[in-house]
């Protein structure tokens, strides 16, 4: 017998956050999210995105044991801006039982119907920095900090239940050269001089950079990603969530920020140390190993690249590459992965034309009319 219980109490939300670690116990490819993020996802004081959303979290029980979880998110801000009536499912995890999946998704669907929604899709998070997409290829590869791993039966059952493909992402592993390409540095220097650009990370600490350019950072971010599938601008208090996600794990050697002669931020690139192994070891909790991974990384993840639209066709990304890649080579790091890139996002994908890489994973979202 399968029973669906809405998670409302702190105890229930702790169970909600902990379930994936139990489901994937011993699996070398699963990387937990920070447990506190999931446990507090409905708390607007901890998750500022919740101010714009109606959220319900559900636990599935089979024969008295937790067998799955899912969150339903009615993103009122997204629906208003895009004139949609959608509900998204998120944080979906379940045992190898299609009936458990059906029960979980039915709970989300009913939540949507009760509120006049017309379709449901997912897995989506609150914004583009959240985990999104269901893995469909690359099950023998470890996830990253920013991505969700899932068993092969997840997507198999979604298709069997008749859900249609929506958005598709690919992920890459980069081939890091032994030495820096002098041609990249030469071109970067030329672009700097011609357009009056400079990298402010050479003169400002991360703390000072955030203080001075935080709002411009999100202006560039929103302008760069605003046309992507299901994108929601990051505004107001939400900025604190995103900054806390990234600022705490940024190593200053692997990020770059470019300003023009007016001291306006026009581009940025963030490559973060991989904290995957530390998260696996701690089961999604902060730890000493996590801090060590930040300051002495062995692997890196390409997190985000943003370029202001009026600077997107002048080669400004070469400036980002010049600084970050030099440090990667100098530090002897060979394992560098991208995070998901939409197959339709040709502008961002073009920025990686200077690298050799292998496609290692694919993921997608699913959609269904209500």
Secondary structure by P-SEA (a helix, b strand, c coil): cbbbbbcccaaaaaaaaaaaaaaaccccccccccaaaaaacccccccccccccbbbbbbbbcccccccbbbbbcaaaaaaaacccbbbbccccccccaaaaaaaaaaaaaaaaaaccccccccccccccccbbbbcccccccccccbbbbccaaaaaaaaacccccbbbbbbbbbccccccaaaaaaaaaaaaaaccccccccccaaaaaaccaaaaaaaaaaacccccccccccccaaaaaaaacccccccccbbbbbccccccccbbbbbccaaaaaaaacccccaaaaaaaacccbbbbcccccccccccccaaaaaaaaaaaaaaaacccbbbbccccccaaaaaaaaccbbbbbccccccccccc
